Structures are given as C-alpha cells and as structure tokens.
Amino acid sequence: MAGRPRDPELEQRLLATAWSLLTAGGYDALTLTQVAAQANAHRTDVYRRWRGKARLVADVFDEFLPPVPDFDTGSLLDDLRAFVTDLAEAWDQPWNDGLVGFLADLRQDPEAERTFRALVARRSQPVVDAIARAVRRGEIAEVPDLALVGNLLEGPLMHRRMFGGRPMTPGELDVVTRSAHQLLTATPVTP
C-alpha cells in the first residue's frame, strides 16, 4: 500500500521558508525544526522529505539560486568578464555566510553532494559555452581543463568572501578575468 502523495504546495512552502531562513541567518543558524515552525508545518513534514540539513539546503539552492546568464558578447574576454561579474554578485549575497558549514556537511551526505554538484555544473555551463565559442572563433586553439578554468575564475571570489569578508573591487575582478583570459589565450596581461 502506497503512502499519501506528497503535497507539492507544502514542499514549496518548506523550501521557501528554508531559503528565507538561510538568507537571513546563514547555514549555521538554520534548523529543520525552525523550518517546520515557520512554515506552519509539522517537523515530520520536513524530516520525511529531508534526512538532514545539508540535503534540505542543497535542494533550496537548487530551487532558488538564479541561473548564471549565458553572455555571448562575441569575445572570450568580455564573456569571461560578464561571467565573473555575475559570480561576484552571487558571492556578495548573505546566504554565502554559512557556506563553509554547508560544504563540510556535504561530505557526510552523498545525495546532497550529488544535488549540489549538479547545480554547480549547471551554473558553470555559461563559461563552458563561452570557451566552446572561443574555440570556434579561433580565439583559443583547444578546450582547456574546464574545472581549472572555473577554479581560476571563482576561486578568488570565494576566497575573498570566506576569508576577507568583503567583495572584490571592479579592478580586482578585471585582474581575475584578464589572468584567466591570458592563460587561455597565451596573451600578456596589460594593466
């Protein structure tokens, strides 16, 4: 005998409540009990859907993080600049404050990690597409290690947010973009 079907409205309300709590107080302050209480639901409603906080938050990110636009400016440098600018705006959001705790919890929850990795891959697709266009246009000779390119672009933003507590300046974003562009095209970086 099958159980009751899930109520999609309740699930959406729980996700929206978790997003609100996450953006207001960060990952470390969010609890599943809090989500249930604020969504006017039972704790069992939450625990039936998500075994733990990491799994819930992975689904919340999957639901509420806006997609990264795929900018096609006609130039690899300008595509990279647009991608980095969009990433910088995302890294300047309050939900990032508790990201270290979330990433640590992912190691204990393979399902949440799969959900999050799929989200990261989707959010990285615009840079993959920009590089493919650059190869077709002849701006670069071959497709590089795409994971490394993503790390070069997003790593400094993540580091600044997590350890510096402040966003990068437009000039610093330009250095990040030009440095990645130089590595991809083997052209000198000029100030």
GUPAPA-606992 format. One record per residue: residue number from 1; residue in three letters; x negated, y, z of N, C-alpha, C, O in turn. Coordinates in nm, 2 decimals, padded with zeros to 4 digits, always signed. Layout:
N
   seq   type      n.x      n.y      n.z     ca.x     ca.y     ca.z      c.x      c.y      c.z      o.x      o.y      o.z
   NUM    ALA        X        Y        Z        X        Y        Z        X        Y        Z        X        Y        Z
...
REM end
This chain:
191
   seq   type      n.x      n.y      n.z     ca.x     ca.y     ca.z      c.x      c.y      c.z      o.x      o.y      o.z
     1    MET   -00.08   -00.12   +00.00   +00.00   +00.00   +00.00   -00.09   +00.12   +00.00   -00.18   +00.14   +00.08
     2    ALA   -00.06   +00.21   -00.09   -00.14   +00.33   -00.11   -00.09   +00.44   +00.00   +00.02   +00.44   +00.03
     3    GLY   -00.19   +00.52   +00.04   -00.16   +00.62   +00.14   -00.09   +00.74   +00.07   -00.06   +00.74   -00.06
     4    ARG   -00.05   +00.84   +00.15   +00.01   +00.96   +00.09   -00.09   +01.03   -00.01   -00.21   +01.03   +00.02
     5    PRO   -00.04   +01.08   -00.12   -00.13   +01.15   -00.21   -00.18   +01.28   -00.15   -00.11   +01.34   -00.06
     6    ARG   -00.29   +01.32   -00.18   -00.35   +01.44   -00.13   -00.27   +01.56   -00.18   -00.22   +01.57   -00.29
     7    ASP   -00.26   +01.66   -00.09   -00.18   +01.78   -00.12   -00.29   +01.88   -00.18   -00.37   +01.93   -00.10
     8    PRO   -00.28   +01.91   -00.31   -00.38   +02.00   -00.37   -00.38   +02.14   -00.31   -00.48   +02.21   -00.31
     9    GLU   -00.26   +02.18   -00.27   -00.25   +02.32   -00.21   -00.32   +02.32   -00.08   -00.39   +02.42   -00.05
    10    LEU   -00.31   +02.22   +00.00   -00.38   +02.21   +00.13   -00.53   +02.21   +00.11   -00.60   +02.28   +00.17
    11    GLU   -00.57   +02.13   +00.01   -00.71   +02.12   -00.01   -00.77   +02.25   -00.06   -00.88   +02.29   -00.02
    12    GLN   -00.70   +02.32   -00.15   -00.74   +02.45   -00.19   -00.75   +02.55   -00.08   -00.84   +02.63   -00.07
    13    ARG   -00.65   +02.55   +00.01   -00.65   +02.64   +00.13   -00.76   +02.61   +00.22   -00.82   +02.70   +00.28
    14    LEU   -00.80   +02.48   +00.24   -00.91   +02.44   +00.32   -01.04   +02.49   +00.26   -01.13   +02.55   +00.33
    15    LEU   -01.06   +02.48   +00.13   -01.18   +02.52   +00.06   -01.19   +02.68   +00.07   -01.30   +02.73   +00.10
    16    ALA   -01.08   +02.75   +00.05   -01.08   +02.89   +00.05   -01.11   +02.94   +00.20   -01.19   +03.04   +00.21
    17    THR   -01.06   +02.87   +00.30   -01.09   +02.91   +00.43   -01.24   +02.89   +00.46   -01.30   +02.97   +00.53
    18    ALA   -01.29   +02.77   +00.42   -01.43   +02.74   +00.44   -01.52   +02.85   +00.37   -01.62   +02.89   +00.42
    19    TRP   -01.48   +02.89   +00.25   -01.56   +02.99   +00.18   -01.56   +03.12   +00.26   -01.66   +03.19   +00.27
    20    SER   -01.44   +03.16   +00.31   -01.43   +03.28   +00.39   -01.52   +03.28   +00.51   -01.59   +03.37   +00.54
    21    LEU   -01.51   +03.16   +00.58   -01.60   +03.15   +00.70   -01.75   +03.15   +00.66   -01.83   +03.21   +00.74
    22    LEU   -01.78   +03.08   +00.56   -01.92   +03.08   +00.51   -01.97   +03.21   +00.48   -02.09   +03.25   +00.51
    23    THR   -01.90   +03.29   +00.40   -01.94   +03.42   +00.36   -01.95   +03.52   +00.48   -02.02   +03.62   +00.48
    24    ALA   -01.86   +03.50   +00.58   -01.86   +03.59   +00.69   -01.96   +03.55   +00.80   -02.03   +03.65   +00.85
    25    GLY   -01.99   +03.43   +00.82   -02.08   +03.39   +00.93   -02.20   +03.30   +00.89   -02.28   +03.28   +00.98
    26    GLY   -02.20   +03.26   +00.77   -02.31   +03.17   +00.73   -02.28   +03.03   +00.76   -02.19   +02.99   +00.83
    27    TYR   -02.37   +02.94   +00.71   -02.35   +02.80   +00.72   -02.36   +02.75   +00.86   -02.28   +02.67   +00.91
    28    ASP   -02.46   +02.80   +00.94   -02.48   +02.76   +01.07   -02.36   +02.78   +01.16   -02.34   +02.70   +01.26
    29    ALA   -02.28   +02.88   +01.14   -02.17   +02.92   +01.22   -02.04   +02.84   +01.18   -01.95   +02.84   +01.26
    30    LEU   -02.04   +02.79   +01.07   -01.92   +02.72   +01.02   -01.90   +02.58   +01.08   -02.00   +02.51   +01.09
    31    THR   -01.78   +02.55   +01.12   -01.75   +02.41   +01.17   -01.62   +02.36   +01.10   -01.54   +02.44   +01.06
    32    LEU   -01.61   +02.23   +01.09   -01.49   +02.17   +01.03   -01.37   +02.20   +01.12   -01.26   +02.22   +01.06
    33    THR   -01.38   +02.21   +01.25   -01.27   +02.24   +01.34   -01.22   +02.38   +01.31   -01.10   +02.41   +01.31
    34    GLN   -01.32   +02.47   +01.29   -01.28   +02.61   +01.26   -01.20   +02.62   +01.13   -01.10   +02.69   +01.12
    35    VAL   -01.25   +02.55   +01.03   -01.18   +02.55   +00.90   -01.04   +02.50   +00.92   -00.94   +02.57   +00.87
    36    ALA   -01.02   +02.39   +00.99   -00.88   +02.34   +01.01   -00.80   +02.45   +01.08   -00.68   +02.47   +01.04
    37    ALA   -00.85   +02.50   +01.19   -00.77   +02.60   +01.27   -00.73   +02.72   +01.19   -00.62   +02.77   +01.19
    38    GLN   -00.83   +02.78   +01.11   -00.80   +02.90   +01.04   -00.71   +02.87   +00.91   -00.65   +02.96   +00.86
    39    ALA   -00.71   +02.75   +00.87   -00.63   +02.71   +00.75   -00.49   +02.66   +00.80   -00.41   +02.62   +00.71
    40    ASN   -00.46   +02.67   +00.93   -00.34   +02.62   +00.98   -00.31   +02.47   +00.94   -00.21   +02.43   +00.89
    41    ALA   -00.42   +02.39   +00.96   -00.41   +02.25   +00.92   -00.46   +02.17   +01.04   -00.51   +02.23   +01.14
    42    HIS   -00.45   +02.04   +01.03   -00.50   +01.95   +01.14   -00.65   +01.92   +01.11   -00.69   +01.92   +00.99
    43    ARG   -00.72   +01.89   +01.22   -00.86   +01.85   +01.20   -00.87   +01.73   +01.11   -00.96   +01.71   +01.03
    44    THR   -00.77   +01.64   +01.12   -00.77   +01.52   +01.04   -00.76   +01.55   +00.89   -00.81   +01.47   +00.81
    45    ASP   -00.69   +01.66   +00.86   -00.68   +01.70   +00.72   -00.82   +01.73   +00.66   -00.85   +01.70   +00.55
    46    VAL   -00.90   +01.79   +00.74   -01.04   +01.83   +00.70   -01.12   +01.70   +00.70   -01.19   +01.67   +00.59
    47    TYR   -01.12   +01.63   +00.80   -01.21   +01.51   +00.81   -01.17   +01.40   +00.72   -01.26   +01.32   +00.68
    48    ARG   -01.05   +01.39   +00.68   -01.00   +01.29   +00.58   -01.06   +01.32   +00.44   -01.09   +01.23   +00.36
    49    ARG   -01.09   +01.45   +00.41   -01.14   +01.49   +00.28   -01.29   +01.50   +00.28   -01.36   +01.47   +00.18
    50    TRP   -01.35   +01.55   +00.39   -01.50   +01.57   +00.40   -01.55   +01.51   +00.53   -01.51   +01.54   +00.64
    51    ARG   -01.65   +01.42   +00.51   -01.70   +01.35   +00.63   -01.79   +01.44   +00.71   -01.81   +01.42   +00.83
    52    GLY   -01.84   +01.54   +00.65   -01.93   +01.63   +00.72   -01.93   +01.77   +00.66   -01.88   +01.80   +00.55
    53    LYS   -02.00   +01.86   +00.73   -02.01   +02.00   +00.69   -02.08   +02.02   +00.55   -02.04   +02.09   +00.47
    54    ALA   -02.19   +01.94   +00.53   -02.26   +01.96   +00.41   -02.18   +01.92   +00.29   -02.18   +01.99   +00.18
    55    ARG   -02.10   +01.81   +00.30   -02.01   +01.77   +00.19   -01.90   +01.88   +00.16   -01.88   +01.91   +00.05
    56    LEU   -01.85   +01.93   +00.27   -01.75   +02.04   +00.25   -01.81   +02.16   +00.18   -01.75   +02.21   +00.09
    57    VAL   -01.92   +02.20   +00.23   -01.99   +02.32   +00.18   -02.03   +02.30   +00.03   -02.02   +02.39   -00.05
    58    ALA   -02.08   +02.18   +00.00   -02.12   +02.15   -00.14   -01.99   +02.17   -00.23   -02.00   +02.23   -00.34
    59    ASP   -01.88   +02.12   -00.18   -01.75   +02.14   -00.26   -01.71   +02.29   -00.27   -01.66   +02.33   -00.37
    60    VAL   -01.73   +02.36   -00.16   -01.70   +02.50   -00.15   -01.78   +02.58   -00.25   -01.73   +02.66   -00.33
    61    PHE   -01.91   +02.55   -00.25   -02.00   +02.62   -00.35   -01.96   +02.58   -00.50   -01.95   +02.67   -00.58
    62    ASP   -01.92   +02.45   -00.52   -01.88   +02.41   -00.65   -01.76   +02.48   -00.69   -01.74   +02.51   -00.81
    63    GLU   -01.67   +02.51   -00.60   -01.54   +02.57   -00.63   -01.55   +02.73   -00.64   -01.49   +02.79   -00.73
    64    PHE   -01.63   +02.79   -00.56   -01.63   +02.94   -00.55   -01.75   +03.01   -00.61   -01.74   +03.13   -00.63
    65    LEU   -01.86   +02.95   -00.62   -01.97   +03.02   -00.68   -01.94   +03.06   -00.83   -01.90   +02.97   -00.90
    66    PRO   -01.95   +03.18   -00.87   -01.92   +03.21   -01.00   -02.02   +03.16   -01.10   -02.14   +03.14   -01.06
    67    PRO   -01.98   +03.12   -01.22   -02.08   +03.07   -01.31   -02.18   +03.18   -01.35   -02.15   +03.30   -01.35
    68    VAL   -02.30   +03.14   -01.39   -02.40   +03.23   -01.44   -02.37   +03.25   -01.58   -02.37   +03.16   -01.66
    69    PRO   -02.35   +03.38   -01.62   -02.32   +03.40   -01.76   -02.44   +03.36   -01.86   -02.55   +03.36   -01.82
    70    ASP   -02.40   +03.32   -01.98   -02.50   +03.28   -02.08   -02.52   +03.41   -02.17   -02.44   +03.43   -02.26
    71    PHE   -02.62   +03.48   -02.14   -02.65   +03.60   -02.21   -02.73   +03.56   -02.34   -02.83   +03.49   -02.33
    72    ASP   -02.68   +03.61   -02.45   -02.76   +03.59   -02.58   -02.79   +03.72   -02.64   -02.71   +03.78   -02.71
    73    THR   -02.90   +03.78   -02.60   -02.94   +03.91   -02.64   -03.02   +03.91   -02.77   -03.04   +04.02   -02.83
    74    GLY   -03.06   +03.80   -02.82   -03.14   +03.79   -02.94   -03.29   +03.79   -02.91   -03.37   +03.78   -03.00
    75    SER   -03.33   +03.79   -02.78   -03.47   +03.79   -02.74   -03.48   +03.71   -02.61   -03.40   +03.73   -02.52
    76    LEU   -03.58   +03.63   -02.61   -03.61   +03.55   -02.49   -03.63   +03.63   -02.37   -03.58   +03.61   -02.26
    77    LEU   -03.71   +03.74   -02.38   -03.75   +03.82   -02.27   -03.62   +03.89   -02.21   -03.60   +03.89   -02.09
    78    ASP   -03.53   +03.94   -02.30   -03.41   +04.00   -02.25   -03.31   +03.90   -02.19   -03.24   +03.93   -02.10
    79    ASP   -03.31   +03.78   -02.25   -03.22   +03.67   -02.19   -03.27   +03.64   -02.05   -03.19   +03.62   -01.96
    80    LEU   -03.40   +03.62   -02.04   -03.46   +03.59   -01.90   -03.43   +03.70   -01.80   -03.40   +03.68   -01.69
    81    ARG   -03.44   +03.83   -01.85   -03.42   +03.94   -01.76   -03.27   +03.94   -01.72   -03.24   +03.96   -01.60
    82    ALA   -03.18   +03.91   -01.81   -03.04   +03.91   -01.77   -03.01   +03.79   -01.67   -02.94   +03.81   -01.58
    83    PHE   -03.07   +03.68   -01.70   -03.06   +03.56   -01.61   -03.11   +03.60   -01.47   -03.04   +03.57   -01.37
    84    VAL   -03.23   +03.65   -01.46   -03.29   +03.69   -01.33   -03.21   +03.79   -01.26   -03.19   +03.79   -01.14
    85    THR   -03.16   +03.89   -01.33   -03.07   +04.00   -01.27   -02.95   +03.93   -01.21   -02.91   +03.97   -01.10
    86    ASP   -02.89   +03.84   -01.28   -02.77   +03.78   -01.23   -02.80   +03.69   -01.10   -02.73   +03.69   -01.01
    87    LEU   -02.91   +03.62   -01.11   -02.96   +03.54   -00.99   -02.98   +03.63   -00.87   -02.95   +03.59   -00.76
    88    ALA   -03.05   +03.74   -00.90   -03.08   +03.84   -00.79   -02.95   +03.88   -00.72   -02.94   +03.89   -00.60
    89    GLU   -02.84   +03.91   -00.80   -02.72   +03.95   -00.74   -02.66   +03.83   -00.65   -02.61   +03.86   -00.54
    90    ALA   -02.67   +03.71   -00.70   -02.62   +03.59   -00.63   -02.70   +03.58   -00.50   -02.65   +03.55   -00.39
    91    TRP   -02.84   +03.59   -00.50   -02.92   +03.58   -00.38   -02.90   +03.69   -00.28   -02.94   +03.68   -00.17
    92    ASP   -02.83   +03.79   -00.32   -02.81   +03.91   -00.23   -02.67   +03.89   -00.16   -02.63   +03.99   -00.09
    93    GLN   -02.61   +03.78   -00.17   -02.48   +03.76   -00.11   -02.49   +03.70   +00.03   -02.59   +03.63   +00.06
    94    PRO   -02.40   +03.73   +00.12   -02.41   +03.69   +00.26   -02.41   +03.53   +00.28   -02.46   +03.49   +00.38
    95    TRP   -02.35   +03.46   +00.19   -02.34   +03.31   +00.21   -02.48   +03.25   +00.21   -02.50   +03.14   +00.25
    96    ASN   -02.58   +03.32   +00.15   -02.72   +03.27   +00.15   -02.79   +03.26   +00.28   -02.88   +03.19   +00.30
    97    ASP   -02.73   +03.34   +00.38   -02.80   +03.35   +00.51   -02.82   +03.21   +00.58   -02.91   +03.19   +00.65
    98    GLY   -02.72   +03.12   +00.56   -02.74   +02.99   +00.62   -02.78   +02.88   +00.53   -02.76   +02.76   +00.56
    99    LEU   -02.84   +02.91   +00.41   -02.87   +02.81   +00.31   -02.97   +02.71   +00.36   -02.97   +02.60   +00.32
   100    VAL   -03.07   +02.76   +00.44   -03.17   +02.66   +00.49   -03.11   +02.55   +00.56   -03.15   +02.43   +00.54
   101    GLY   -03.01   +02.58   +00.65   -02.94   +02.47   +00.72   -02.87   +02.38   +00.63   -02.87   +02.26   +00.65
   102    PHE   -02.80   +02.43   +00.53   -02.73   +02.35   +00.43   -02.83   +02.26   +00.36   -02.80   +02.14   +00.34
   103    LEU   -02.94   +02.32   +00.31   -03.03   +02.23   +00.23   -03.09   +02.12   +00.32   -03.11   +02.01   +00.27
   104    ALA   -03.11   +02.15   +00.45   -03.16   +02.05   +00.54   -03.06   +01.94   +00.56   -03.09   +01.82   +00.56
   105    ASP   -02.93   +01.98   +00.57   -02.83   +01.88   +00.59   -02.80   +01.79   +00.46   -02.76   +01.68   +00.47
   106    LEU   -02.84   +01.85   +00.34   -02.82   +01.77   +00.22   -02.90   +01.64   +00.22   -02.86   +01.54   +00.16
   107    ARG   -03.01   +01.64   +00.29   -03.10   +01.52   +00.29   -03.03   +01.41   +00.36   -03.06   +01.29   +00.33
   108    GLN   -02.93   +01.44   +00.44   -02.86   +01.33   +00.52   -02.73   +01.29   +00.45   -02.66   +01.20   +00.50
   109    ASP   -02.69   +01.36   +00.34   -02.56   +01.33   +00.27   -02.58   +01.32   +00.12   -02.57   +01.42   +00.05
   110    PRO   -02.61   +01.20   +00.07   -02.64   +01.18   -00.08   -02.52   +01.23   -00.16   -02.55   +01.29   -00.27
   111    GLU   -02.40   +01.21   -00.12   -02.28   +01.26   -00.20   -02.28   +01.41   -00.21   -02.26   +01.47   -00.32
   112    ALA   -02.30   +01.48   -00.10   -02.31   +01.63   -00.10   -02.43   +01.67   -00.19   -02.42   +01.77   -00.26
   113    GLU   -02.54   +01.60   -00.18   -02.66   +01.64   -00.26   -02.63   +01.62   -00.41   -02.67   +01.71   -00.49
   114    ARG   -02.56   +01.52   -00.45   -02.52   +01.50   -00.59   -02.43   +01.61   -00.64   -02.45   +01.67   -00.75
   115    THR   -02.34   +01.65   -00.55   -02.25   +01.76   -00.59   -02.32   +01.89   -00.61   -02.30   +01.96   -00.70
   116    PHE   -02.41   +01.92   -00.51   -02.49   +02.04   -00.52   -02.59   +02.04   -00.64   -02.60   +02.14   -00.70
   117    ARG   -02.66   +01.93   -00.66   -02.75   +01.92   -00.78   -02.68   +01.94   -00.91   -02.73   +02.00   -01.00
   118    ALA   -02.55   +01.88   -00.92   -02.48   +01.91   -01.04   -02.44   +02.05   -01.06   -02.44   +02.11   -01.17
   119    LEU   -02.41   +02.12   -00.95   -02.38   +02.26   -00.95   -02.51   +02.34   -00.99   -02.50   +02.43   -01.08
   120    VAL   -02.62   +02.31   -00.94   -02.75   +02.37   -00.98   -02.77   +02.35   -01.13   -02.81   +02.45   -01.19
   121    ALA   -02.75   +02.23   -01.18   -02.77   +02.21   -01.32   -02.68   +02.30   -01.41   -02.73   +02.35   -01.51
   122    ARG   -02.55   +02.31   -01.37   -02.46   +02.39   -01.44   -02.50   +02.54   -01.44   -02.50   +02.61   -01.54
   123    ARG   -02.55   +02.58   -01.32   -02.58   +02.72   -01.31   -02.72   +02.75   -01.38   -02.74   +02.87   -01.41
   124    SER   -02.80   +02.65   -01.40   -02.92   +02.67   -01.48   -02.91   +02.66   -01.63   -03.00   +02.69   -01.70
   125    GLN   -02.79   +02.61   -01.67   -02.77   +02.59   -01.82   -02.80   +02.72   -01.90   -02.85   +02.70   -02.01
   126    PRO   -02.76   +02.84   -01.86   -02.79   +02.95   -01.94   -02.94   +02.97   -01.97   -02.98   +03.01   -02.08
   127    VAL   -03.03   +02.94   -01.88   -03.17   +02.95   -01.91   -03.22   +02.84   -02.00   -03.30   +02.86   -02.09
   128    VAL   -03.16   +02.72   -01.99   -03.19   +02.61   -02.08   -03.15   +02.65   -02.22   -03.22   +02.63   -02.32
   129    ASP   -03.03   +02.71   -02.23   -02.98   +02.76   -02.36   -03.06   +02.87   -02.42   -03.09   +02.87   -02.54
   130    ALA   -03.11   +02.96   -02.34   -03.19   +03.07   -02.38   -03.33   +03.02   -02.44   -03.38   +03.07   -02.54
   131    ILE   -03.38   +02.92   -02.37   -03.51   +02.86   -02.42   -03.49   +02.79   -02.55   -03.57   +02.80   -02.64
   132    ALA   -03.38   +02.72   -02.56   -03.35   +02.65   -02.69   -03.33   +02.75   -02.80   -03.38   +02.72   -02.92
   133    ARG   -03.27   +02.86   -02.78   -03.25   +02.97   -02.88   -03.39   +03.02   -02.92   -03.42   +03.05   -03.03
   134    ALA   -03.47   +03.04   -02.82   -03.61   +03.10   -02.84   -03.69   +03.00   -02.93   -03.77   +03.05   -03.01
   135    VAL   -03.68   +02.87   -02.91   -03.75   +02.78   -02.99   -03.70   +02.79   -03.13   -03.78   +02.79   -03.23
   136    ARG   -03.56   +02.79   -03.15   -03.51   +02.80   -03.29   -03.55   +02.93   -03.36   -03.57   +02.93   -03.48
   137    ARG   -03.56   +03.04   -03.28   -03.61   +03.17   -03.34   -03.76   +03.18   -03.36   -03.81   +03.27   -03.43
   138    GLY   -03.83   +03.08   -03.31   -03.98   +03.08   -03.32   -04.05   +03.16   -03.22   -04.17   +03.19   -03.23
   139    GLU   -03.98   +03.20   -03.11   -04.05   +03.28   -03.01   -04.14   +03.19   -02.92   -04.24   +03.24   -02.87
   140    ILE   -04.11   +03.07   -02.91   -04.19   +02.97   -02.84   -04.20   +02.85   -02.93   -04.10   +02.81   -03.00
   141    ALA   -04.31   +02.77   -02.91   -04.33   +02.66   -03.00   -04.26   +02.53   -02.96   -04.21   +02.45   -03.04
   142    GLU   -04.25   +02.51   -02.83   -04.19   +02.39   -02.78   -04.11   +02.42   -02.65   -04.13   +02.52   -02.58
   143    VAL   -04.03   +02.32   -02.61   -03.95   +02.34   -02.49   -04.04   +02.30   -02.37   -04.10   +02.19   -02.37
   144    PRO   -04.06   +02.39   -02.28   -04.14   +02.36   -02.16   -04.07   +02.28   -02.06   -03.95   +02.24   -02.08
   145    ASP   -04.13   +02.25   -01.95   -04.07   +02.18   -01.84   -03.97   +02.28   -01.78   -04.00   +02.38   -01.71
   146    LEU   -03.84   +02.24   -01.81   -03.73   +02.34   -01.77   -03.72   +02.35   -01.62   -03.68   +02.46   -01.57
   147    ALA   -03.74   +02.25   -01.54   -03.74   +02.26   -01.40   -03.84   +02.36   -01.35   -03.81   +02.44   -01.26
   148    LEU   -03.96   +02.36   -01.41   -04.06   +02.45   -01.37   -04.02   +02.60   -01.40   -04.05   +02.69   -01.32
   149    VAL   -03.96   +02.62   -01.52   -03.92   +02.75   -01.56   -03.82   +02.80   -01.46   -03.82   +02.92   -01.42
   150    GLY   -03.72   +02.72   -01.42   -03.62   +02.76   -01.32   -03.68   +02.79   -01.19   -03.64   +02.89   -01.13
   151    ASN   -03.78   +02.71   -01.15   -03.85   +02.74   -01.02   -03.93   +02.88   -01.03   -03.93   +02.95   -00.93
   152    LEU   -03.99   +02.90   -01.15   -04.06   +03.03   -01.16   -03.97   +03.15   -01.16   -04.00   +03.26   -01.11
   153    LEU   -03.85   +03.13   -01.21   -03.75   +03.24   -01.21   -03.68   +03.26   -01.08   -03.67   +03.37   -01.03
   154    GLU   -03.64   +03.15   -01.02   -03.56   +03.17   -00.90   -03.64   +03.16   -00.77   -03.60   +03.21   -00.67
   155    GLY   -03.75   +03.09   -00.78   -03.83   +03.07   -00.66   -03.87   +03.20   -00.58   -03.85   +03.21   -00.46
   156    PRO   -03.92   +03.31   -00.65   -03.95   +03.43   -00.58   -03.82   +03.50   -00.52   -03.83   +03.56   -00.41
   157    LEU   -03.71   +03.49   -00.59   -03.59   +03.55   -00.53   -03.55   +03.47   -00.40   -03.51   +03.54   -00.30
   158    MET   -03.55   +03.34   -00.41   -03.51   +03.26   -00.29   -03.61   +03.29   -00.18   -03.57   +03.30   -00.06
   159    HIS   -03.74   +03.29   -00.21   -03.84   +03.32   -00.10   -03.82   +03.45   -00.04   -03.82   +03.46   +00.09
   160    ARG   -03.80   +03.55   -00.12   -03.77   +03.69   -00.06   -03.65   +03.69   +00.03   -03.66   +03.75   +00.13
   161    ARG   -03.54   +03.63   -00.02   -03.42   +03.63   +00.06   -03.44   +03.55   +00.19   -03.40   +03.60   +00.30
   162    MET   -03.50   +03.43   +00.19   -03.51   +03.35   +00.31   -03.62   +03.40   +00.40   -03.60   +03.38   +00.52
   163    PHE   -03.73   +03.45   +00.35   -03.84   +03.48   +00.44   -03.86   +03.63   +00.45   -03.91   +03.68   +00.56
   164    GLY   -03.81   +03.71   +00.36   -03.83   +03.85   +00.36   -03.70   +03.92   +00.41   -03.71   +04.04   +00.46
   165    GLY   -03.59   +03.86   +00.40   -03.46   +03.91   +00.44   -03.41   +04.03   +00.36   -03.33   +04.10   +00.41
   166    ARG   -03.47   +04.05   +00.24   -03.42   +04.16   +00.16   -03.43   +04.12   +00.01   -03.51   +04.03   -00.02
   167    PRO   -03.36   +04.19   -00.07   -03.36   +04.16   -00.21   -03.49   +04.21   -00.28   -03.55   +04.30   -00.23
   168    MET   -03.51   +04.16   -00.40   -03.63   +04.22   -00.47   -03.58   +04.35   -00.54   -03.46   +04.37   -00.57
   169    THR   -03.68   +04.43   -00.57   -03.65   +04.56   -00.64   -03.64   +04.53   -00.79   -03.69   +04.42   -00.83
   170    PRO   -03.58   +04.62   -00.86   -03.58   +04.60   -01.01   -03.72   +04.58   -01.07   -03.73   +04.51   -01.16
   171    GLY   -03.82   +04.66   -01.02   -03.95   +04.64   -01.07   -04.01   +04.50   -01.04   -04.08   +04.44   -01.12
   172    GLU   -03.98   +04.45   -00.92   -04.03   +04.32   -00.89   -03.96   +04.21   -00.97   -04.02   +04.11   -01.01
   173    LEU   -03.83   +04.23   -01.00   -03.75   +04.14   -01.09   -03.82   +04.14   -01.23   -03.82   +04.04   -01.29
   174    ASP   -03.86   +04.26   -01.27   -03.92   +04.27   -01.40   -04.05   +04.19   -01.41   -04.09   +04.13   -01.51
   175    VAL   -04.13   +04.20   -01.30   -04.26   +04.12   -01.29   -04.23   +03.97   -01.30   -04.30   +03.90   -01.37
   176    VAL   -04.13   +03.93   -01.22   -04.09   +03.78   -01.23   -04.05   +03.74   -01.37   -04.10   +03.64   -01.42
   177    THR   -03.97   +03.83   -01.43   -03.93   +03.80   -01.57   -04.04   +03.79   -01.67   -04.06   +03.70   -01.75
   178    ARG   -04.12   +03.90   -01.66   -04.24   +03.91   -01.76   -04.34   +03.79   -01.73   -04.40   +03.74   -01.83
   179    SER   -04.36   +03.76   -01.61   -04.45   +03.65   -01.58   -04.40   +03.52   -01.64   -04.48   +03.44   -01.70
   180    ALA   -04.28   +03.49   -01.62   -04.22   +03.36   -01.68   -04.23   +03.37   -01.83   -04.26   +03.27   -01.90
   181    HIS   -04.19   +03.49   -01.89   -04.20   +03.51   -02.03   -04.34   +03.49   -02.09   -04.36   +03.42   -02.19
   182    GLN   -04.44   +03.54   -02.01   -04.58   +03.52   -02.06   -04.62   +03.37   -02.06   -04.68   +03.33   -02.15
   183    LEU   -04.58   +03.30   -01.96   -04.61   +03.16   -01.95   -04.54   +03.08   -02.07   -04.60   +02.99   -02.12
   184    LEU   -04.42   +03.12   -02.10   -04.35   +03.05   -02.21   -04.40   +03.09   -02.35   -04.41   +03.00   -02.44
   185    THR   -04.45   +03.21   -02.36   -04.49   +03.26   -02.50   -04.64   +03.27   -02.51   -04.69   +03.30   -02.62
   186    ALA   -04.71   +03.26   -02.40   -04.86   +03.28   -02.40   -04.89   +03.42   -02.45   -04.99   +03.44   -02.52
   187    THR   -04.81   +03.52   -02.41   -04.84   +03.66   -02.44   -04.89   +03.73   -02.31   -04.84   +03.69   -02.20
   188    PRO   -04.97   +03.83   -02.32   -05.02   +03.90   -02.20   -04.91   +03.98   -02.13   -04.82   +04.04   -02.20
   189    VAL   -04.91   +03.99   -02.00   -04.82   +04.07   -01.93   -04.87   +04.21   -01.92   -04.99   +04.23   -01.88
   190    THR   -04.79   +04.31   -01.96   -04.83   +04.45   -01.95   -04.74   +04.52   -01.85   -04.62   +04.50   -01.84
   191    PRO   -04.80   +04.61   -01.77   -04.72   +04.69   -01.67   -04.62   +04.78   -01.74   -04.55   +04.85   -01.66
REM end
